[in-house]
């Protein structure tokens, strides 16, 4: 994540519950993915769950980007 994005997140996370929720989810997905990535072997079910988590993390990241774009736009206006 870029420095500007991190600054925006730090500025608005306390006042924007949607941003906070997506950031919390993003961190949880990252934690779960790290657990799967540490394993030397994944079962078929674990592999599917890992892919599902990756997709959910990416979708959440897209939502975070949309929120940050809104704040960037407000800062310019």
N, C-alpha and C positions, 0 to 999 in steps of 0.2 A: 504494500500500500504506500502511496506517495505521502510525503511529509504534509502537503496541503490537505490531503484527505484526512490524515490523522488529526490535524489541527481542527478541522471542521467537526469531526466526530467528537473530539474532546470538548469542543465548545457547545455542541447541541445535544449530546447524549443525555444530559441531565434534565433537559426540558422537552425532549421529543421521545415519548414512550415507544413509538413505532421503531425509531432508529435504535433505541436501547434493546428492544426485543430482537430485532434482526442481528444486532451485534452479539447478543447473548447466544442466540441460536448458532451463529457463525462460529463462535468460540467452542460451543459444545460439539458441533459437527467436526471441527478441527481436532478436538480431543479424541473423539471416537475414531476418527480416521487414523490418527497417530497410533492408537492401540492396534488397529488392523495392520498398519504398515510395519509394526514391530514383529509381527508373527512371521515365522519362516514359511508357513503354509496356511492357506485358507481353504475351508471346505467350500463346496459350491454355494451353499446358503450364505456363508460369510462373504464370499466374493460378490454375490448379488447385493447383499446389504451394504457392502463397501461402495459399490457403484451407486446405489440409491442415495447413500449419504453424500457422495460426491456431487450428485445432481442437485440435491437439496441445498448443499452448501453454495453451489454456483447460483442457484435461483435466489438464494438469500443475498448473495453478493450483488446480484443484479438489482435487487430491491434497495440495497444500501446505496448503490451508485445512483439510482433514481432520486433518492432522498438527498444525497449530497449535491446532485445536479441542481435541485431546487434551491438549496442554500447558496450554491455558487451564483446562480442567476440573481437571487436576492441581493447578494453582496455587490454585484455589478450595477444593479439598478439604483 
